[in-house]
Amino acid sequence: MADVFISYKSDRRTTAEQIAHVLERRGYSVWFDRALLAGEEFSQSIERELRDARAVLVLWCSLSVRSDWVREEATLAKRLRTIIPVRLERVDVPLGFVSLQAVDLTRWDGASRGPPVERLVQEVARLVGRAPLPQGEDAPLLPVGASAPSAGVPAGSTAAAGAKAGWSSSARAIARVVSGGLWGGRSVLAKSQARSSSGNAPPATMDPPTTAFPALPDRPSLAVLPFANLSNDIDQDYFADGITEELTTGLARLRWFFVIARNSAFTYKGRAADVRQIGRELGVRYLLQGSVRKSGDRVRISGQLIEAETGHHLWADRFDGDLQGIFDLQDRITETVVGLLDPSLRNAEIERARRKPPRSLDAYDLYLRALPEYHAMTEPGSTEAVALLGRALELNPHFARAKALLAACHVRREAEGWARPGEREEAIRLAREAMAEMPDDPTVLAQAALAIAYLAYAHEEALSAVERAVALCPNSALVEGSAGLVHLYGCRPEPAIHHFERAMRLSPLDPWMGSFLMGIAFAHQMAERLEDAIAFGQAAIRASPRFGAPRRVVVASLAMLGRMDEARQAAEELRRETPAAYRVFAERVYAQNPDKAYAERIIGAYRAVGFPE
């Protein structure tokens, strides 16, 4: 029995040999049907090896995706939960395998080192349950032309007819030298132990490698453990597995944290294990686990977010639904859980950073400490956030998330009247630098777009950035809220309301709730639904009493309705609570709003109430 089985199309035999060579050097025995002996029953032998392997590599390319043989092997491996999809080319994988995260070797040059190969080795290690041997000095990989079949393996045969091909005798010799003495002597291609030139020396041996747990990534890390099927029908496992896979895929789209691949997490299916141990073995800070219980046409799904190091429960909830629209139900649950976990994980990371002593703070910790100061929506909080982010950028000048958040801070400071000379120009520069450095990070795109729209008045550029952020991460309240603001700054009230409402649905306890409500209030004011503007503005004030913007929308809306006594009373409350926002800001308001008629209406309302210029 080998550790690893490789499923491939015969045209990719050389690549399969190279992958096998890399894995054997790292201590894993590998089987693919080069190892069949003449006269063996091919299909039975292949299925036996596939079922016995702990990890099955399926090499997807333009030919293998159309191969019935490879697809059958992949289907069995998926059912056994041992599959590791590997992309050799940019192709559409067959239905049923789309949701599985694949190791990307499309640009692999055959080298035995590098991030793509290392990720493949780590995926194998997690499924096999054994740490890889440390990398030694580079040795030559199998020669590309080493294709002469060894004795006993039919030359040029395919999987469907028998064996895809065997290694040449020179390749086998290389494998023996590299693999000789591997842990337990389990290498399929190195069954004969290397001997000294005298032929009498005992075989070399090697102690088993000590278990080395993966180091924690430099960003928050999470594993979605297989949800337990608590239904009486064991055949309903597929539904629990589907929920787990959808959540893994949905969370992976939130680029600010690291999500363990589905295949690794599924090695814990049906196993009783301590969450601390799982966290150490997978190298993650957080675990999401849960259960599915079906009864008739109803289903209940429960989930818990756990801090692996301490075992503390950070979040828990349950969801009830009707099975008549099973896929819609899966989508709704995924959307809800991902939307709720995003702020929950941020809050957990902020608390973790707060517990660290000041001397040990790194750039990421400083970024985390800035987040609650930014969300406080106060001038002291904003000033502290700017200072913390400045320190973070001193430690890491290319920290794109810190640049984007600092740019967003300057937007808030400009809107509230707290800005200092030069901050507007700095914010625009930081926003564009952040987007250039991390063009596929939805958080960076969303926050940088705020500065591009509000401070640079480049509304089309900002809209392009935030639309990309939404496409990359459709279930993030932060992204949806930013999209709402960018539409608002561009005087597009209806799409702005849509995004704000979606943000509130995704994260009903979000620290940005005051901003979401404020945005809806301004959008209604823009559309001349003034009573609605007042109602949402007052709701925003209740959510964020120290936030000046919703008070401004209430004042102007009351004035436009001719309710001047109420408008002046609201203006006095604004002057008392947030005095820096008690100004007309006519030049800025007119420049920012593409709808100049709307800009003139609110400038006139501020002046009618008596705001100073």
Secondary structure, DSSP 8 states (H G I E B T S, - for coil): --SEEEE--GGGHHHHHHHHHHHHHTT--EE-GGG--TT--HHHHHHHHHHH-SEEEEEE-TTGGG-HHHHHHHHHHHHHT-EEEEESSS----TTSTTS--EE-TT--S-S-SHHHHHHHHHHHHHHTS------S------TT-----TTS-TT--TTTS-S----HHHHHHHHHHHTT-GGG--GGG-S----TTS-S----------------SS-EEEE---EE-SS-GGGHHHHHHHHHHHHHHHHTSTTSEE--HHHHGGGTT----HHHHHHHHT-SEEEEEEEEEETTEEEEEEEEEETTT--EEEEEEEEEEGGGHHHHHHHHHHHHHHHHHHHHHHHHHHHHHHS-GGG--HHHHHHHHHHHHHT-SHHHHHHHHHHHHHHHHH-TT-HHHHHHHHHHHHHHHHHT---TTHHHHHHHHHHHHHHH-TT-HHHHHHHHHHHHHTT--HHHHHHHHHHHHHH-TT-HHHHHHHHHHHHHTT-HHHHHHHHHHHHHH-TT-TTHHHHHHHHHHHHHHTT-HHHHHHHHHHHHHH-TT-HHHHHHHHHHHHHTT-HHHHHHHHHHHHHH-GGG-S--HHHHHHH-S-HHHHHHHHHHHHHHT---
